[in-house]
């Protein structure tokens, strides 16, 4: 379930109008920190680094 939400969240970092906290909330995570940890575990980088790539 978490993997599905993280995979879905990949489309959001490309939208610069959304903060990482908003992306976390939009994908069903209760905190930005937990979202960031899960994202990094699956993709090997933080959402901010992914956004800058």
C-alpha positions as CSV (number, residue, x, y, z in Angstrom):
1,X,0.0,0.0,0.0
2,X,2.8,2.4,0.9
3,X,4.6,1.6,-2.3
4,X,1.6,2.5,-4.4
5,X,1.2,5.8,-2.7
6,X,4.9,6.6,-3.1
7,X,4.8,5.6,-6.8
8,X,1.8,7.9,-7.2
9,X,3.6,10.7,-5.5
10,X,6.3,10.8,-8.2
11,X,4.1,12.8,-10.4
12,X,3.7,15.6,-7.8
13,X,7.3,16.7,-7.3
14,X,7.2,18.1,-10.9
15,X,4.6,20.6,-9.8
16,X,6.5,23.4,-8.1
17,X,3.4,25.0,-6.7
18,X,3.1,22.1,-4.2
19,X,5.2,21.7,-1.1
20,X,6.6,18.4,-0.1
21,X,4.2,18.5,2.9
22,X,1.2,19.0,0.5
23,X,2.4,16.1,-1.6
24,X,2.6,13.9,1.5
25,X,-0.9,14.9,2.6
26,X,-2.3,14.5,-1.0
27,X,-1.0,10.9,-1.1
28,X,-2.3,9.9,2.3
29,X,0.7,10.3,4.6
30,X,0.2,11.7,8.1
31,X,3.6,13.5,8.2
32,X,6.1,14.9,5.8
33,X,8.9,13.1,7.6
34,X,7.4,9.7,7.2
35,X,6.7,10.4,3.5
36,X,10.3,11.5,2.9
37,X,11.7,8.4,4.6
38,X,9.5,6.1,2.6
39,X,10.2,8.0,-0.7
40,X,14.0,7.8,0.0
41,X,13.8,4.1,0.8
42,X,12.1,3.3,-2.5
43,X,13.7,5.7,-4.9
44,X,17.1,6.3,-3.2
45,X,16.7,10.1,-2.9
46,X,14.6,12.6,-1.1
47,X,11.6,14.2,-2.8
48,X,13.5,17.5,-3.0
49,X,16.4,15.8,-4.7
50,X,14.0,14.0,-7.1
51,X,12.3,17.3,-7.9
52,X,15.7,18.9,-8.8
53,X,16.8,16.1,-11.1
